[in-house]
Amino acid sequence: MSGIGVKPQPDVLDVERVREDFPILGRRVHGKPLVYLDNAATTQKPQPVLDALFRYYTGSNANVHRGVHLLSQEATDAFEAGRVSVQRFLNAAHASEIIFTRNASEGVNLVAESFGRLKVRAADEIVITGMEHHSNIVPWQLLCERTGAILRVVPITDEGELRLDEMERLLTERTRLVAVTHLSNALGTVNPIPTIVEMAHHHGAAVLVDGAQAAYHMPVDVQALGCDFYVVTGHKLYGPTGIGALYGRQALLEAMPPYQGGGDMIRSVTFEKTTYNDLPHKFEAGTPHIAGVVGLGAAVEYIRGIGLDRIAVHERDLLEYATARLNEVPGLRLIGTARHKASILSFVLDGVHPHDIGTIVDREGVAIRTGHHCAQPVMERFGIPATARASLAVYNTRSDIDALIRALRKVREVFA
Ligand SMILES: *Cc1c(COP(=O)(O)O)cnc(C)c1O
């Protein structure tokens, strides 16, 4: 059971206590203790999330928003409580501004499709950046193909920072929307969202923030950021796969047409005319991932119990330590050295393909990601096919970093 939140919160995160909440961290791989440093791909799940899923399926499983019977009411209450948890987690003004999706990708697709139909016409422009995940590139390319709109891309510097001067140049009265990541999964760069929102709004453009990576590393307040849309994905928030959330500003969501048709998203259906349900149900066609929402609710409450401020301080310490230790490895070059960075260390090693790095460190029990990280344009920008990437989360420790450094020494020996 989790002990988080039981005693008054000390300033410093008790990481050993946190680790006890994550059963998977006790397992071994290739005979070595697991060192999990692939959090940017997905995070592990704490016991309270597993318990919530088990409790839901063993105690209250039923369909939502339909039955008058008790189980259906309990399932509906649990589902809507999950929405309120996500609302509080993102500090949205209204629970109805939280739309459940399958993941972050579906959140972006929903906006590209629905906002696109409302606002985007031929020769209009969409602005994205050179450090976006494919999930925040391809939906906009599809929108542009469909409408004849034009995609503009803000370039990045050698350090992996956005060229805000270039962004200012690209923003015009034709810009309908700016889509930008809060935290780059390939480079670790944290983007200055309030500044970007101010620039975009000045030109009458809406802003979608891809928060898939940011939301488990730093506090997110959508009202303070000022953005119009913010997407998150449950499996990176220590929650289940298959569930995500889209925050949208109420007035915009109300004006936008439905994304998909089906049960729950309608008020009445006849063959002549169908009227749509209110927010948020208008955007949630069909039986939702009820258990996923219950698990996501438990996950964000778990994070809130620890406190994202404390998590950010813990991870900043680890990031500084890891940066210094990695810089000592001969022939290693960090990709992404922005001034404002979080929890992600992408690197290349002279003369060794990233795939070989990943394979050899895996034999030592260290899980990292290798490849293009769904950000091929970033790799192209830095003239490399791939990187190795270590990414941190709440349960990582300095000794995890030490294990990575030892494993990288093995890589050096193999390729000496
Ligand atoms: C993981 C990630 C996504 C995609 O999340 P899904 O859960 O696969 O939809 C999008 N953007 C960033 C920055 C990510 O890290």
The ligand as an ORCA input file, in Angstrom:
! r2SCAN-3c Opt
* xyz 0 1
  C       4.710     10.043    -25.997
  C       4.529     11.345    -26.673
  C       3.452     11.575    -27.540
  C       2.481     10.504    -27.934
  O       1.826      9.909    -26.871
  P       0.849      8.679    -27.188
  O       0.495      8.124    -25.879
  O       1.672      7.690    -28.004
  O      -0.263      9.204    -27.991
  C       3.310     12.819    -28.095
  N       4.176     13.801    -27.819
  C       5.215     13.637    -26.986
  C       6.132     14.781    -26.701
  C       5.440     12.397    -26.397
  O       6.483     12.229    -25.584
*
